[in-house]
Amino acid sequence: MNSTLEKISAEDWHYKQKSINIPKSFMNQIVLNFFIVEGYRDAAIEFSKEADIPLSNQELDQMIERIEIKKNILDGDIDSALEKVNKKNNNLILFKLKTQKLIELIKKDQIDQAVKYAQTEIIPLLPNQPHLIEEIEQAIALIAFSDIKKSPMNHLVQNSQRIKVASEINQHLYQDSMGNDQAKLRTLMKLLLWAQEILKCEIQYPQLLEISKGQFSKEE
């Protein structure tokens, strides 16, 4: 980092942070919004009671199907998830789910069925989604390995892949029903990271490295 930049000590930086007053009601709304968007229905109900924030039955009802689809994906039951989203007429959601089904077939060593499924169910979706070609190529590449655990793409067969897809599908379904809205907490985190990149070109200051742990960089 350029040594000519103005430097703010960790002590001064954290003092300035503590002087910022964020209303608790605002933070409560952000947390509740996160629970709703991410499909944590029980948590949303309990938190709305604790924070004394009204939660409509419509908001709760809209979460039920998303929760069921999310569970289907986490259980590897992609067919059930597909049955629920087929009526949505959203090619991106279909592509994500069908690609995950392809992965599940490969994990079961049902290679012939996987190849046929890719040709008949996934490839036809690509003309309108050319940016997704790399994603399907990575999944198909698993077929080339007799032991998929030794594939460079072995992360696709880990449980973390199901979690990732479940989260993505949940976001797309929420956006379909609520416009382009997404969890405000996610938006704030993205804004924070963007602001840090801009600010570090102007001054030296303790940067937030690990958001979940509140870990800052050490002062140089």
N, C-alpha and C positions, 0 to 999 in steps of 0.2 A: 504494500500500500504506500502511496506517495507520502513521504514524511513531512511535506509542506502543508498537508491538510490540517485544519483545525482539529484539536483533540479534546474530547469530552471524557472526563474520568468516569469510572463506573459509579462512584459515589454520587457525583452530580447527576448522572444519567438516571439512576434509580430514584433520586430525590425528585427530579422533574416528573418521573412517571407517577410517583405517589401523590403528586400535587394535582393530578388530573382526576376530576370527579366524574365518575360514570354512575348514573342512577341505578340502583338495584333493580328497579322495575324494568329498565332497558335490558339488563343482563338476563333477567328472568324470561323476558320475551324471546331473547336469542336462544336460550337453552330449550325452551318449550318448542320453538320453531324447529330446532335440530331434532328433537325427539319425534315430532310429527313427520318431518321430511324423511327421516331415516327409517320410519316405520316402527318405532318403539312405542307401541300403543299403551301398554300398561304403565310404562315410565311417564308417558305424556299425561295420562289420567292422574297419577299420583302427584306429579309435579304441579299440574294445574291447580290441584286442591291446595297444596302447600303454598304456592305463590299467589293463590287467590286470583287466578286468571281464567275467565270463562272459556270453556272448550265445547264447541257445538257437537251435536250428534253427527252432523254431516261430516265434520272433520274426522271424527272417529271411524265412521262407516267407510270413508274413502281409504282408510289405512288397511282395512281388513284384507282386501284382495292382494294388496302389495305385500303384506306380511305372509300370506299363504304362498305367493309366488317365490318370495325370498326363501322360505323354508324348503320349498320344492327343490330349488337350485342347490341349497346347502346340503340337501339329502341326496343329490345326484339324480333326482327324479325330474329330468328335463322335459319328458313328454307331458307330465301334468302341468308344468309351467307353460309349455307351448299351447296347450289346450286353452289356458286362461288368457293368453295374449294374442291368439290368432285373430280375434275380433278387433284388435286395436289398430290394425292396418298400419303398423309402423315397421318398415323394413329393417331399420337399425336394430330394434329390439329383437326381431326375428333372427337377424344375422348373428347377434351376440349369443342368443340361446341355442341356435342350431350349430354354431361353432363349438359351443360347450358340449352339445350332444355328441358331436364328432369326436371330441376328446374323450368323452366317457366310453364311446364304442372302442376307441383305440386302447384305452386302459383295460378293457375287457378282452383285448386281443381279437376283436371281431373286425379284422382288417378288411375283408371283402365287403362287408356291410358298411364299413366306414367310408370306403372309397366310393361306393354307389351312393351313399347318402350325401357325400360332398358334391358329387356330380349332379344329382337330381334336386337337392334341396338348398344347397349353399351357393354354388356357382351362379345360378340364375339371379341371385340377389346382387351380384357384384357390378353389373353394368351401371347401376345407379349409385354404387358405393365404391368407386375405384380406390379410394384411400384405405379401404379395408383389406385390400389384396394381401398385403404383408401379414396381416393378422391370420388369415386363413392359411397362408403358406407356412407359417410357423407351426400351426396345428397339424397340417398334413405332413410336415417334415418328421413328425414323431414316428410315422410309419416306417421310415428308413432304418430304424433301430430295433433290433430284436430284443434289446433290453432298453426300454424307454427311459429308465433311470439314468442311463449313460448318455442320453441325448442332451445337447446344449439347451434344448427347450423343455427339460424335465420339470421346470417350475410349473408348466401347464398341467401336469398331472398331480400336483400337490393340492391339498385342501385349500391353500391360500388362493388358488385360482377360482374355486367355487365362490369363496368369500368376495373376491374382486368382482366377479360377474354378477353376483347377487346384488352387490352395492350399485353397480352400474345400471342394472335393469331397474332397480328401485328408483334411482334418480330419473331415468328416462320416463318411467310410468308416472312419477309425480309431476314432471314437467309437462307431460301430455295432458294431465288433468288440471294443472294450475298455470299453464303457460310456460314461459321460460324460467320460472322461479326455481331457485335451489336453496339449500340450507344457508341461512344468513351467516352462520358460523363459518362455513366453508368459504363463503365469499370474503369474510373479514380476514381469514387466514391467508388467502391468496393475495389480498390487498396488502397485508402486512409484509409478506415476502417480497412483493413488488416494490413497496416503499423502501424496504431495507436496501434493495439493489440500487435504487436511485440515490439514497442518502449516503451510502458508503463511498460514493464518488465525490462527495462534498466534505464530509467530516469523518474522523475516526471516533467510533463509539462502540459500546458493548452490544454486539448483535445477538439476537435471539437465535440460537442454533437448534435447540430441541424444544419445539412448541409444547409437546405433551408433558415435558418435564420442567418447563420454564428455565431451561439451561441457556445461559448467556456465554458469549465468548469472553476469554480472559483479557483483561486490559494489557496491552503491550507496553 
